[in-house]
Structures are given as structure tokens and as C-alpha cells.
């Protein structure tokens, strides 16, 4: 039986230690999440989660007044409801 070291092959893919920052459409509000995991919109501070610390999230207004979809790159990660002053992630 072969040992892992005999089967190892270096990856043919190049590793880049820099990550391209997200680009959002012009109609999307961009907010940077602070060190405690919070973002602010219209004077309201909401917790996006510590996993997003330092990240730029896109906020796209929905048809419902006071609601915004929360985007990280091209993935929708939550919804903000300004009337309830809440954010639902996931």
C-alpha cells in the first residue's frame, strides 16, 4: 500500500495571496463591516457578524420599503429591515 508522500504532486494552479475586492453595481450601497462585525445604514447600526469584519458588503434596495438585500460578492447573504431595525443573515 502506498503512503501519502509517494502520491503527493504539487498543484498545477498558481496561488495568489491577494483577493480581488468585490465590485457592485452603481445602484448598490456599499458598506464596510467594522471590527466588531457591524455595518451602518441610515444611522442604524446592525450586526452582520464577525465573519464579515473588514469586508465590503453590497446593500440592494428591494421593492419593500425599508428593506435591503445584503450581498457579499455575488452571493446574497442576508436581508435588512430598517423598520424593525434588524438584519437576518443566512
PDB file of N, CA, C and O in Angstrom:
ATOM      1  N   UNK A   1       0.841  -1.170   0.000  1.00  0.00           N
ATOM      2  CA  UNK A   1       0.000   0.000   0.000  1.00  0.00           C
ATOM      3  C   UNK A   1       0.895   1.245   0.000  1.00  0.00           C
ATOM      4  O   UNK A   1       1.877   1.323   0.738  1.00  0.00           O
ATOM      5  N   UNK A   2       0.530   2.215  -0.848  1.00  0.00           N
ATOM      6  CA  UNK A   2       1.340   3.426  -0.980  1.00  0.00           C
ATOM      7  C   UNK A   2       1.075   4.389   0.180  1.00  0.00           C
ATOM      8  O   UNK A   2      -0.041   4.492   0.690  1.00  0.00           O
ATOM      9  N   UNK A   3       2.114   5.071   0.566  1.00  0.00           N
ATOM     10  CA  UNK A   3       1.983   6.086   1.612  1.00  0.00           C
ATOM     11  C   UNK A   3       1.675   7.436   0.962  1.00  0.00           C
ATOM     12  O   UNK A   3       2.012   7.641  -0.205  1.00  0.00           O
ATOM     13  N   UNK A   4       1.043   8.362   1.690  1.00  0.00           N
ATOM     14  CA  UNK A   4       0.674   9.655   1.105  1.00  0.00           C
ATOM     15  C   UNK A   4       1.844  10.390   0.452  1.00  0.00           C
ATOM     16  O   UNK A   4       1.669  11.013  -0.596  1.00  0.00           O
ATOM     17  N   UNK A   5       3.016  10.329   1.045  1.00  0.00           N
ATOM     18  CA  UNK A   5       4.164  11.049   0.490  1.00  0.00           C
ATOM     19  C   UNK A   5       4.520  10.557  -0.908  1.00  0.00           C
ATOM     20  O   UNK A   5       5.033  11.330  -1.718  1.00  0.00           O
ATOM     21  N   UNK A   6       4.261   9.298  -1.205  1.00  0.00           N
ATOM     22  CA  UNK A   6       4.586   8.780  -2.539  1.00  0.00           C
ATOM     23  C   UNK A   6       3.539   9.194  -3.577  1.00  0.00           C
ATOM     24  O   UNK A   6       3.809   9.132  -4.776  1.00  0.00           O
ATOM     25  N   UNK A   7       2.380   9.606  -3.145  1.00  0.00           N
ATOM     26  CA  UNK A   7       1.306  10.019  -4.057  1.00  0.00           C
ATOM     27  C   UNK A   7       1.220  11.540  -4.242  1.00  0.00           C
ATOM     28  O   UNK A   7       0.514  12.014  -5.133  1.00  0.00           O
ATOM     29  N   UNK A   8       1.925  12.298  -3.419  1.00  0.00           N
ATOM     30  CA  UNK A   8       1.837  13.758  -3.460  1.00  0.00           C
ATOM     31  C   UNK A   8       2.352  14.308  -4.780  1.00  0.00           C
ATOM     32  O   UNK A   8       3.388  13.880  -5.288  1.00  0.00           O
ATOM     33  N   UNK A   9       1.605  15.269  -5.328  1.00  0.00           N
ATOM     34  CA  UNK A   9       2.046  16.022  -6.504  1.00  0.00           C
ATOM     35  C   UNK A   9       1.738  17.490  -6.250  1.00  0.00           C
ATOM     36  O   UNK A   9       0.644  17.812  -5.788  1.00  0.00           O
ATOM     37  N   UNK A  10       2.670  18.385  -6.540  1.00  0.00           N
ATOM     38  CA  UNK A  10       2.385  19.811  -6.370  1.00  0.00           C
ATOM     39  C   UNK A  10       1.238  20.236  -7.290  1.00  0.00           C
ATOM     40  O   UNK A  10       1.067  19.687  -8.379  1.00  0.00           O
ATOM     41  N   UNK A  11       0.469  21.206  -6.844  1.00  0.00           N
ATOM     42  CA  UNK A  11      -0.653  21.706  -7.638  1.00  0.00           C
ATOM     43  C   UNK A  11      -0.147  22.429  -8.876  1.00  0.00           C
ATOM     44  O   UNK A  11       0.879  23.108  -8.836  1.00  0.00           O
ATOM     45  N   UNK A  12      -0.873  22.279  -9.973  1.00  0.00           N
ATOM     46  CA  UNK A  12      -0.518  22.990 -11.208  1.00  0.00           C
ATOM     47  C   UNK A  12      -1.094  24.404 -11.208  1.00  0.00           C
ATOM     48  O   UNK A  12      -0.748  25.214 -12.068  1.00  0.00           O
ATOM     49  N   UNK A  13      -1.978  24.705 -10.239  1.00  0.00           N
ATOM     50  CA  UNK A  13      -2.590  26.038 -10.156  1.00  0.00           C
ATOM     51  C   UNK A  13      -1.698  26.990  -9.372  1.00  0.00           C
ATOM     52  O   UNK A  13      -1.056  26.598  -8.397  1.00  0.00           O
ATOM     53  N   UNK A  14      -1.667  28.241  -9.806  1.00  0.00           N
ATOM     54  CA  UNK A  14      -0.911  29.270  -9.108  1.00  0.00           C
ATOM     55  C   UNK A  14      -1.716  29.783  -7.922  1.00  0.00           C
ATOM     56  O   UNK A  14      -2.936  29.921  -8.008  1.00  0.00           O
ATOM     57  N   UNK A  15      -1.046  30.060  -6.838  1.00  0.00           N
ATOM     58  CA  UNK A  15      -1.691  30.629  -5.659  1.00  0.00           C
ATOM     59  C   UNK A  15      -1.441  32.128  -5.632  1.00  0.00           C
ATOM     60  O   UNK A  15      -0.306  32.584  -5.766  1.00  0.00           O
ATOM     61  N   UNK A  16      -2.507  32.883  -5.460  1.00  0.00           N
ATOM     62  CA  UNK A  16      -2.386  34.328  -5.318  1.00  0.00           C
ATOM     63  C   UNK A  16      -2.813  34.697  -3.907  1.00  0.00           C
ATOM     64  O   UNK A  16      -3.907  34.343  -3.469  1.00  0.00           O
ATOM     65  N   UNK A  17      -1.943  35.413  -3.196  1.00  0.00           N
ATOM     66  CA  UNK A  17      -2.280  35.761  -1.817  1.00  0.00           C
ATOM     67  C   UNK A  17      -3.082  37.056  -1.720  1.00  0.00           C
ATOM     68  O   UNK A  17      -3.350  37.531  -0.616  1.00  0.00           O
ATOM     69  N   UNK A  18      -3.468  37.633  -2.852  1.00  0.00           N
ATOM     70  CA  UNK A  18      -4.320  38.819  -2.841  1.00  0.00           C
ATOM     71  C   UNK A  18      -5.710  38.448  -3.344  1.00  0.00           C
ATOM     72  O   UNK A  18      -5.859  37.666  -4.282  1.00  0.00           O
ATOM     73  N   UNK A  19      -6.711  39.017  -2.711  1.00  0.00           N
ATOM     74  CA  UNK A  19      -8.098  38.752  -3.082  1.00  0.00           C
ATOM     75  C   UNK A  19      -8.647  39.991  -3.778  1.00  0.00           C
ATOM     76  O   UNK A  19      -8.489  41.107  -3.284  1.00  0.00           O
ATOM     77  N   UNK A  20      -9.285  39.794  -4.910  1.00  0.00           N
ATOM     78  CA  UNK A  20      -9.880  40.903  -5.636  1.00  0.00           C
ATOM     79  C   UNK A  20     -11.069  41.433  -4.849  1.00  0.00           C
ATOM     80  O   UNK A  20     -11.961  40.663  -4.494  1.00  0.00           O
ATOM     81  N   UNK A  21     -11.102  42.740  -4.569  1.00  0.00           N
ATOM     82  CA  UNK A  21     -12.243  43.277  -3.822  1.00  0.00           C
ATOM     83  C   UNK A  21     -13.532  43.149  -4.628  1.00  0.00           C
ATOM     84  O   UNK A  21     -13.495  43.148  -5.859  1.00  0.00           O
ATOM     85  N   UNK A  22     -14.671  43.041  -3.945  1.00  0.00           N
ATOM     86  CA  UNK A  22     -15.937  42.891  -4.670  1.00  0.00           C
ATOM     87  C   UNK A  22     -16.288  44.152  -5.445  1.00  0.00           C
ATOM     88  O   UNK A  22     -15.986  45.267  -5.020  1.00  0.00           O
ATOM     89  N   UNK A  23     -16.930  43.954  -6.584  1.00  0.00           N
ATOM     90  CA  UNK A  23     -17.433  45.069  -7.381  1.00  0.00           C
ATOM     91  C   UNK A  23     -18.948  44.953  -7.415  1.00  0.00           C
ATOM     92  O   UNK A  23     -19.496  43.893  -7.716  1.00  0.00           O
ATOM     93  N   UNK A  24     -19.616  46.056  -7.103  1.00  0.00           N
ATOM     94  CA  UNK A  24     -21.073  46.069  -7.070  1.00  0.00           C
ATOM     95  C   UNK A  24     -21.601  47.060  -8.103  1.00  0.00           C
ATOM     96  O   UNK A  24     -20.902  47.997  -8.488  1.00  0.00           O
ATOM     97  N   UNK A  25     -22.837  46.847  -8.549  1.00  0.00           N
ATOM     98  CA  UNK A  25     -23.476  47.760  -9.495  1.00  0.00           C
ATOM     99  C   UNK A  25     -23.611  49.147  -8.880  1.00  0.00           C
ATOM    100  O   UNK A  25     -23.529  49.309  -7.662  1.00  0.00           O
ATOM    101  N   UNK A  26     -23.820  50.145  -9.736  1.00  0.00           N
ATOM    102  CA  UNK A  26     -23.927  51.531  -9.278  1.00  0.00           C
ATOM    103  C   UNK A  26     -25.121  51.767  -8.355  1.00  0.00           C
ATOM    104  O   UNK A  26     -25.088  52.675  -7.525  1.00  0.00           O
ATOM    105  N   UNK A  27     -26.177  50.957  -8.492  1.00  0.00           N
ATOM    106  CA  UNK A  27     -27.371  51.161  -7.657  1.00  0.00           C
ATOM    107  C   UNK A  27     -27.276  50.463  -6.295  1.00  0.00           C
ATOM    108  O   UNK A  27     -28.244  50.453  -5.535  1.00  0.00           O
ATOM    109  N   UNK A  28     -26.129  49.890  -5.994  1.00  0.00           N
ATOM    110  CA  UNK A  28     -25.930  49.153  -4.745  1.00  0.00           C
ATOM    111  C   UNK A  28     -25.134  50.017  -3.766  1.00  0.00           C
ATOM    112  O   UNK A  28     -24.077  50.544  -4.112  1.00  0.00           O
ATOM    113  N   UNK A  29     -25.649  50.157  -2.540  1.00  0.00           N
ATOM    114  CA  UNK A  29     -24.909  50.851  -1.487  1.00  0.00           C
ATOM    115  C   UNK A  29     -23.824  49.917  -0.970  1.00  0.00           C
ATOM    116  O   UNK A  29     -24.077  48.730  -0.761  1.00  0.00           O
ATOM    117  N   UNK A  30     -22.632  50.432  -0.764  1.00  0.00           N
ATOM    118  CA  UNK A  30     -21.534  49.611  -0.259  1.00  0.00           C
ATOM    119  C   UNK A  30     -21.197  50.073   1.153  1.00  0.00           C
ATOM    120  O   UNK A  30     -20.999  51.262   1.404  1.00  0.00           O
ATOM    121  N   UNK A  31     -21.135  49.117   2.063  1.00  0.00           N
ATOM    122  CA  UNK A  31     -20.808  49.410   3.454  1.00  0.00           C
ATOM    123  C   UNK A  31     -19.695  48.473   3.905  1.00  0.00           C
ATOM    124  O   UNK A  31     -19.727  47.272   3.634  1.00  0.00           O
ATOM    125  N   UNK A  32     -18.712  49.039   4.595  1.00  0.00           N
ATOM    126  CA  UNK A  32     -17.632  48.226   5.147  1.00  0.00           C
ATOM    127  C   UNK A  32     -18.020  47.802   6.562  1.00  0.00           C
ATOM    128  O   UNK A  32     -18.444  48.623   7.374  1.00  0.00           O
ATOM    129  N   UNK A  33     -17.870  46.527   6.838  1.00  0.00           N
ATOM    130  CA  UNK A  33     -18.187  45.981   8.161  1.00  0.00           C
ATOM    131  C   UNK A  33     -17.032  46.320   9.103  1.00  0.00           C
ATOM    132  O   UNK A  33     -15.867  46.106   8.766  1.00  0.00           O
ATOM    133  N   UNK A  34     -17.355  46.847  10.280  1.00  0.00           N
ATOM    134  CA  UNK A  34     -16.303  47.268  11.211  1.00  0.00           C
ATOM    135  C   UNK A  34     -15.714  46.078  11.967  1.00  0.00           C
ATOM    136  O   UNK A  34     -16.129  44.934  11.779  1.00  0.00           O
ATOM    137  N   UNK A  35     -14.751  46.368  12.815  1.00  0.00           N
ATOM    138  CA  UNK A  35     -14.003  45.339  13.541  1.00  0.00           C
ATOM    139  C   UNK A  35     -14.886  44.489  14.455  1.00  0.00           C
ATOM    140  O   UNK A  35     -14.536  43.353  14.776  1.00  0.00           O
ATOM    141  N   UNK A  36     -16.030  45.038  14.875  1.00  0.00           N
ATOM    142  CA  UNK A  36     -16.927  44.279  15.751  1.00  0.00           C
ATOM    143  C   UNK A  36     -17.996  43.515  14.972  1.00  0.00           C
ATOM    144  O   UNK A  36     -18.848  42.858  15.570  1.00  0.00           O
ATOM    145  N   UNK A  37     -17.956  43.598  13.626  1.00  0.00           N
ATOM    146  CA  UNK A  37     -18.916  42.870  12.800  1.00  0.00           C
ATOM    147  C   UNK A  37     -20.179  43.644  12.482  1.00  0.00           C
ATOM    148  O   UNK A  37     -21.175  43.059  12.055  1.00  0.00           O
ATOM    149  N   UNK A  38     -20.148  44.973  12.687  1.00  0.00           N
ATOM    150  CA  UNK A  38     -21.344  45.786  12.450  1.00  0.00           C
ATOM    151  C   UNK A  38     -21.195  46.658  11.210  1.00  0.00           C
ATOM    152  O   UNK A  38     -20.094  47.047  10.821  1.00  0.00           O
ATOM    153  N   UNK A  39     -22.347  46.951  10.602  1.00  0.00           N
ATOM    154  CA  UNK A  39     -22.402  47.902   9.497  1.00  0.00           C
ATOM    155  C   UNK A  39     -23.491  48.913   9.810  1.00  0.00           C
ATOM    156  O   UNK A  39     -24.390  48.644  10.607  1.00  0.00           O
ATOM    157  N   UNK A  40     -23.408  50.074   9.181  1.00  0.00           N
ATOM    158  CA  UNK A  40     -24.395  51.127   9.432  1.00  0.00           C
ATOM    159  C   UNK A  40     -25.084  51.522   8.143  1.00  0.00           C
ATOM    160  O   UNK A  40     -24.469  51.575   7.078  1.00  0.00           O
ATOM    161  N   UNK A  41     -26.379  51.799   8.258  1.00  0.00           N
ATOM    162  CA  UNK A  41     -27.155  52.312   7.142  1.00  0.00           C
ATOM    163  C   UNK A  41     -28.211  53.258   7.704  1.00  0.00           C
ATOM    164  O   UNK A  41     -28.972  52.902   8.604  1.00  0.00           O
ATOM    165  N   UNK A  42     -28.238  54.453   7.161  1.00  0.00           N
ATOM    166  CA  UNK A  42     -29.196  55.489   7.573  1.00  0.00           C
ATOM    167  C   UNK A  42     -29.209  55.694   9.083  1.00  0.00           C
ATOM    168  O   UNK A  42     -30.269  55.839   9.692  1.00  0.00           O
ATOM    169  N   UNK A  43     -28.022  55.703   9.677  1.00  0.00           N
ATOM    170  CA  UNK A  43     -27.892  55.957  11.106  1.00  0.00           C
ATOM    171  C   UNK A  43     -28.197  54.780  12.006  1.00  0.00           C
ATOM    172  O   UNK A  43     -28.195  54.917  13.229  1.00  0.00           O
ATOM    173  N   UNK A  44     -28.461  53.620  11.416  1.00  0.00           N
ATOM    174  CA  UNK A  44     -28.780  52.419  12.201  1.00  0.00           C
ATOM    175  C   UNK A  44     -27.606  51.452  12.106  1.00  0.00           C
ATOM    176  O   UNK A  44     -27.156  51.130  11.007  1.00  0.00           O
ATOM    177  N   UNK A  45     -27.111  50.988  13.243  1.00  0.00           N
ATOM    178  CA  UNK A  45     -26.012  50.032  13.299  1.00  0.00           C
ATOM    179  C   UNK A  45     -26.581  48.627  13.461  1.00  0.00           C
ATOM    180  O   UNK A  45     -27.382  48.366  14.359  1.00  0.00           O
ATOM    181  N   UNK A  46     -26.154  47.722  12.572  1.00  0.00           N
ATOM    182  CA  UNK A  46     -26.663  46.345  12.578  1.00  0.00           C
ATOM    183  C   UNK A  46     -25.502  45.357  12.579  1.00  0.00           C
ATOM    184  O   UNK A  46     -24.445  45.636  12.012  1.00  0.00           O
ATOM    185  N   UNK A  47     -25.694  44.218  13.206  1.00  0.00           N
ATOM    186  CA  UNK A  47     -24.646  43.207  13.286  1.00  0.00           C
ATOM    187  C   UNK A  47     -24.709  42.253  12.096  1.00  0.00           C
ATOM    188  O   UNK A  47     -25.654  41.476  11.956  1.00  0.00           O
ATOM    189  N   UNK A  48     -23.692  42.326  11.244  1.00  0.00           N
ATOM    190  CA  UNK A  48     -23.592  41.422  10.097  1.00  0.00           C
ATOM    191  C   UNK A  48     -22.853  40.144  10.471  1.00  0.00           C
ATOM    192  O   UNK A  48     -22.948  39.140   9.765  1.00  0.00           O
ATOM    193  N   UNK A  49     -22.128  40.178  11.563  1.00  0.00           N
ATOM    194  CA  UNK A  49     -21.385  39.006  12.019  1.00  0.00           C
ATOM    195  C   UNK A  49     -19.886  39.217  11.899  1.00  0.00           C
ATOM    196  O   UNK A  49     -19.409  39.888  10.983  1.00  0.00           O
ATOM    197  N   UNK A  50     -19.160  38.642  12.824  1.00  0.00           N
ATOM    198  CA  UNK A  50     -17.710  38.813  12.855  1.00  0.00           C
ATOM    199  C   UNK A  50     -17.014  38.192  11.650  1.00  0.00           C
ATOM    200  O   UNK A  50     -15.892  38.577  11.322  1.00  0.00           O
ATOM    201  N   UNK A  51     -17.656  37.245  10.994  1.00  0.00           N
ATOM    202  CA  UNK A  51     -17.057  36.631   9.806  1.00  0.00           C
ATOM    203  C   UNK A  51     -16.853  37.647   8.689  1.00  0.00           C
ATOM    204  O   UNK A  51     -16.010  37.450   7.813  1.00  0.00           O
ATOM    205  N   UNK A  52     -17.626  38.739   8.717  1.00  0.00           N
ATOM    206  CA  UNK A  52     -17.537  39.762   7.676  1.00  0.00           C
ATOM    207  C   UNK A  52     -16.692  40.965   8.096  1.00  0.00           C
ATOM    208  O   UNK A  52     -16.694  41.974   7.391  1.00  0.00           O
ATOM    209  N   UNK A  53     -15.982  40.899   9.200  1.00  0.00           N
ATOM    210  CA  UNK A  53     -15.146  42.021   9.655  1.00  0.00           C
ATOM    211  C   UNK A  53     -14.206  42.474   8.544  1.00  0.00           C
ATOM    212  O   UNK A  53     -13.475  41.672   7.962  1.00  0.00           O
ATOM    213  N   UNK A  54     -14.239  43.783   8.259  1.00  0.00           N
ATOM    214  CA  UNK A  54     -13.354  44.354   7.249  1.00  0.00           C
ATOM    215  C   UNK A  54     -13.822  44.170   5.819  1.00  0.00           C
ATOM    216  O   UNK A  54     -13.204  44.709   4.900  1.00  0.00           O
ATOM    217  N   UNK A  55     -14.890  43.428   5.606  1.00  0.00           N
ATOM    218  CA  UNK A  55     -15.394  43.169   4.256  1.00  0.00           C
ATOM    219  C   UNK A  55     -16.321  44.284   3.788  1.00  0.00           C
ATOM    220  O   UNK A  55     -16.955  44.966   4.592  1.00  0.00           O
ATOM    221  N   UNK A  56     -16.385  44.452   2.474  1.00  0.00           N
ATOM    222  CA  UNK A  56     -17.310  45.405   1.868  1.00  0.00           C
ATOM    223  C   UNK A  56     -18.545  44.638   1.412  1.00  0.00           C
ATOM    224  O   UNK A  56     -18.455  43.768   0.546  1.00  0.00           O
ATOM    225  N   UNK A  57     -19.696  44.960   1.993  1.00  0.00           N
ATOM    226  CA  UNK A  57     -20.955  44.312   1.633  1.00  0.00           C
ATOM    227  C   UNK A  57     -21.778  45.261   0.782  1.00  0.00           C
ATOM    228  O   UNK A  57     -21.741  46.476   0.974  1.00  0.00           O
ATOM    229  N   UNK A  58     -22.523  44.697  -0.163  1.00  0.00           N
ATOM    230  CA  UNK A  58     -23.414  45.480  -1.007  1.00  0.00           C
ATOM    231  C   UNK A  58     -24.835  45.405  -0.484  1.00  0.00           C
ATOM    232  O   UNK A  58     -25.312  44.333  -0.112  1.00  0.00           O
ATOM    233  N   UNK A  59     -25.514  46.552  -0.454  1.00  0.00           N
ATOM    234  CA  UNK A  59     -26.899  46.613   0.019  1.00  0.00           C
ATOM    235  C   UNK A  59     -27.774  47.072  -1.136  1.00  0.00           C
ATOM    236  O   UNK A  59     -27.653  48.200  -1.614  1.00  0.00           O
ATOM    237  N   UNK A  60     -28.655  46.186  -1.579  1.00  0.00           N
ATOM    238  CA  UNK A  60     -29.541  46.494  -2.708  1.00  0.00           C
ATOM    239  C   UNK A  60     -30.959  46.663  -2.191  1.00  0.00           C
ATOM    240  O   UNK A  60     -31.519  45.758  -1.572  1.00  0.00           O
ATOM    241  N   UNK A  61     -31.542  47.844  -2.454  1.00  0.00           N
ATOM    242  CA  UNK A  61     -32.904  48.134  -2.003  1.00  0.00           C
ATOM    243  C   UNK A  61     -33.886  47.209  -2.708  1.00  0.00           C
ATOM    244  O   UNK A  61     -33.743  46.929  -3.898  1.00  0.00           O
ATOM    245  N   UNK A  62     -34.890  46.733  -1.963  1.00  0.00           N
ATOM    246  CA  UNK A  62     -35.902  45.838  -2.527  1.00  0.00           C
ATOM    247  C   UNK A  62     -37.179  46.620  -2.814  1.00  0.00           C
ATOM    248  O   UNK A  62     -37.238  47.830  -2.597  1.00  0.00           O
ATOM    249  N   UNK A  63     -38.202  45.918  -3.303  1.00  0.00           N
ATOM    250  CA  UNK A  63     -39.499  46.534  -3.574  1.00  0.00           C
ATOM    251  C   UNK A  63     -40.204  46.947  -2.284  1.00  0.00           C
ATOM    252  O   UNK A  63     -41.024  47.866  -2.283  1.00  0.00           O
ATOM    253  N   UNK A  64     -39.879  46.258  -1.185  1.00  0.00           N
ATOM    254  CA  UNK A  64     -40.483  46.565   0.113  1.00  0.00           C
ATOM    255  C   UNK A  64     -39.761  47.754   0.732  1.00  0.00           C
ATOM    256  O   UNK A  64     -38.537  47.739   0.866  1.00  0.00           O
ATOM    257  N   UNK A  65     -40.512  48.779   1.107  1.00  0.00           N
ATOM    258  CA  UNK A  65     -39.932  49.998   1.663  1.00  0.00           C
ATOM    259  C   UNK A  65     -39.113  49.699   2.919  1.00  0.00           C
ATOM    260  O   UNK A  65     -39.610  49.074   3.856  1.00  0.00           O
ATOM    261  N   UNK A  66     -37.866  50.146   2.931  1.00  0.00           N
ATOM    262  CA  UNK A  66     -37.009  49.967   4.096  1.00  0.00           C
ATOM    263  C   UNK A  66     -36.291  48.637   4.159  1.00  0.00           C
ATOM    264  O   UNK A  66     -35.610  48.355   5.145  1.00  0.00           O
ATOM    265  N   UNK A  67     -36.427  47.804   3.124  1.00  0.00           N
ATOM    266  CA  UNK A  67     -35.737  46.515   3.101  1.00  0.00           C
ATOM    267  C   UNK A  67     -34.598  46.535   2.087  1.00  0.00           C
ATOM    268  O   UNK A  67     -34.714  47.119   1.010  1.00  0.00           O
ATOM    269  N   UNK A  68     -33.503  45.888   2.454  1.00  0.00           N
ATOM    270  CA  UNK A  68     -32.331  45.790   1.590  1.00  0.00           C
ATOM    271  C   UNK A  68     -31.833  44.354   1.593  1.00  0.00           C
ATOM    272  O   UNK A  68     -31.815  43.694   2.632  1.00  0.00           O
ATOM    273  N   UNK A  69     -31.432  43.878   0.428  1.00  0.00           N
ATOM    274  CA  UNK A  69     -30.735  42.600   0.344  1.00  0.00           C
ATOM    275  C   UNK A  69     -29.268  42.874   0.648  1.00  0.00           C
ATOM    276  O   UNK A  69     -28.725  43.898   0.232  1.00  0.00           O
ATOM    277  N   UNK A  70     -28.631  41.965   1.369  1.00  0.00           N
ATOM    278  CA  UNK A  70     -27.217  42.094   1.706  1.00  0.00           C
ATOM    279  C   UNK A  70     -26.437  41.122   0.826  1.00  0.00           C
ATOM    280  O   UNK A  70     -26.718  39.924   0.812  1.00  0.00           O
ATOM    281  N   UNK A  71     -25.454  41.647   0.093  1.00  0.00           N
ATOM    282  CA  UNK A  71     -24.661  40.835  -0.835  1.00  0.00           C
ATOM    283  C   UNK A  71     -23.194  40.858  -0.449  1.00  0.00           C
ATOM    284  O   UNK A  71     -22.664  41.887  -0.032  1.00  0.00           O
ATOM    285  N   UNK A  72     -22.545  39.714  -0.593  1.00  0.00           N
ATOM    286  CA  UNK A  72     -21.098  39.596  -0.459  1.00  0.00           C
ATOM    287  C   UNK A  72     -20.624  39.000  -1.772  1.00  0.00           C
ATOM    288  O   UNK A  72     -20.889  37.835  -2.066  1.00  0.00           O
ATOM    289  N   UNK A  73     -19.921  39.804  -2.559  1.00  0.00           N
ATOM    290  CA  UNK A  73     -19.587  39.464  -3.936  1.00  0.00           C
ATOM    291  C   UNK A  73     -20.901  39.172  -4.665  1.00  0.00           C
ATOM    292  O   UNK A  73     -21.771  40.043  -4.699  1.00  0.00           O
ATOM    293  N   UNK A  74     -21.078  37.992  -5.245  1.00  0.00           N
ATOM    294  CA  UNK A  74     -22.310  37.684  -5.985  1.00  0.00           C
ATOM    295  C   UNK A  74     -23.266  36.795  -5.189  1.00  0.00           C
ATOM    296  O   UNK A  74     -24.185  36.206  -5.758  1.00  0.00           O
ATOM    297  N   UNK A  75     -23.053  36.697  -3.887  1.00  0.00           N
ATOM    298  CA  UNK A  75     -23.870  35.837  -3.040  1.00  0.00           C
ATOM    299  C   UNK A  75     -24.731  36.672  -2.098  1.00  0.00           C
ATOM    300  O   UNK A  75     -24.226  37.517  -1.358  1.00  0.00           O
ATOM    301  N   UNK A  76     -26.030  36.424  -2.138  1.00  0.00           N
ATOM    302  CA  UNK A  76     -26.938  37.092  -1.205  1.00  0.00           C
ATOM    303  C   UNK A  76     -26.780  36.425   0.155  1.00  0.00           C
ATOM    304  O   UNK A  76     -26.975  35.216   0.290  1.00  0.00           O
ATOM    305  N   UNK A  77     -26.425  37.225   1.168  1.00  0.00           N
ATOM    306  CA  UNK A  77     -26.143  36.660   2.485  1.00  0.00           C
ATOM    307  C   UNK A  77     -27.117  37.111   3.566  1.00  0.00           C
ATOM    308  O   UNK A  77     -27.023  36.656   4.706  1.00  0.00           O
ATOM    309  N   UNK A  78     -28.051  37.996   3.227  1.00  0.00           N
ATOM    310  CA  UNK A  78     -28.995  38.432   4.243  1.00  0.00           C
ATOM    311  C   UNK A  78     -29.965  39.477   3.759  1.00  0.00           C
ATOM    312  O   UNK A  78     -29.944  39.884   2.597  1.00  0.00           O
ATOM    313  N   UNK A  79     -30.827  39.911   4.682  1.00  0.00           N
ATOM    314  CA  UNK A  79     -31.836  40.932   4.403  1.00  0.00           C
ATOM    315  C   UNK A  79     -31.888  41.890   5.589  1.00  0.00           C
ATOM    316  O   UNK A  79     -31.892  41.472   6.747  1.00  0.00           O
ATOM    317  N   UNK A  80     -31.929  43.182   5.276  1.00  0.00           N
ATOM    318  CA  UNK A  80     -32.076  44.219   6.298  1.00  0.00           C
ATOM    319  C   UNK A  80     -33.502  44.736   6.260  1.00  0.00           C
ATOM    320  O   UNK A  80     -34.056  44.984   5.189  1.00  0.00           O
ATOM    321  N   UNK A  81     -34.096  44.898   7.445  1.00  0.00           N
ATOM    322  CA  UNK A  81     -35.410  45.525   7.583  1.00  0.00           C
ATOM    323  C   UNK A  81     -35.224  46.744   8.481  1.00  0.00           C
ATOM    324  O   UNK A  81     -35.104  46.616   9.699  1.00  0.00           O
ATOM    325  N   UNK A  82     -35.200  47.933   7.866  1.00  0.00           N
ATOM    326  CA  UNK A  82     -34.965  49.153   8.639  1.00  0.00           C
ATOM    327  C   UNK A  82     -36.119  49.486   9.574  1.00  0.00           C
ATOM    328  O   UNK A  82     -35.904  50.094  10.622  1.00  0.00           O
ATOM    329  N   UNK A  83     -37.340  49.099   9.213  1.00  0.00           N
ATOM    330  CA  UNK A  83     -38.486  49.378  10.088  1.00  0.00           C
ATOM    331  C   UNK A  83     -38.358  48.628  11.409  1.00  0.00           C
ATOM    332  O   UNK A  83     -38.706  49.154  12.466  1.00  0.00           O
ATOM    333  N   UNK A  84     -37.856  47.397  11.342  1.00  0.00           N
ATOM    334  CA  UNK A  84     -37.659  46.592  12.549  1.00  0.00           C
ATOM    335  C   UNK A  84     -36.262  46.783  13.137  1.00  0.00           C
ATOM    336  O   UNK A  84     -35.952  46.269  14.212  1.00  0.00           O
ATOM    337  N   UNK A  85     -35.421  47.534  12.409  1.00  0.00           N
ATOM    338  CA  UNK A  85     -34.022  47.736  12.799  1.00  0.00           C
ATOM    339  C   UNK A  85     -33.337  46.390  13.017  1.00  0.00           C
ATOM    340  O   UNK A  85     -32.681  46.159  14.033  1.00  0.00           O
ATOM    341  N   UNK A  86     -33.512  45.496  12.016  1.00  0.00           N
ATOM    342  CA  UNK A  86     -32.954  44.152  12.142  1.00  0.00           C
ATOM    343  C   UNK A  86     -32.278  43.724  10.846  1.00  0.00           C
ATOM    344  O   UNK A  86     -32.559  44.243   9.766  1.00  0.00           O
ATOM    345  N   UNK A  87     -31.392  42.775  10.994  1.00  0.00           N
ATOM    346  CA  UNK A  87     -30.733  42.153   9.853  1.00  0.00           C
ATOM    347  C   UNK A  87     -30.812  40.646  10.059  1.00  0.00           C
ATOM    348  O   UNK A  87     -30.510  40.143  11.141  1.00  0.00           O
ATOM    349  N   UNK A  88     -31.215  39.934   9.023  1.00  0.00           N
ATOM    350  CA  UNK A  88     -31.296  38.476   9.067  1.00  0.00           C
ATOM    351  C   UNK A  88     -30.241  37.940   8.116  1.00  0.00           C
ATOM    352  O   UNK A  88     -30.338  38.126   6.903  1.00  0.00           O
ATOM    353  N   UNK A  89     -29.245  37.283   8.660  1.00  0.00           N
ATOM    354  CA  UNK A  89     -28.172  36.731   7.840  1.00  0.00           C
ATOM    355  C   UNK A  89     -28.447  35.245   7.617  1.00  0.00           C
ATOM    356  O   UNK A  89     -28.980  34.547   8.479  1.00  0.00           O
ATOM    357  N   UNK A  90     -28.064  34.797   6.438  1.00  0.00           N
ATOM    358  CA  UNK A  90     -28.224  33.375   6.137  1.00  0.00           C
ATOM    359  C   UNK A  90     -29.229  33.111   5.076  1.00  0.00           C
ATOM    360  O   UNK A  90     -29.464  31.955   4.722  1.00  0.00           O
TER     361      UNK A  90
END
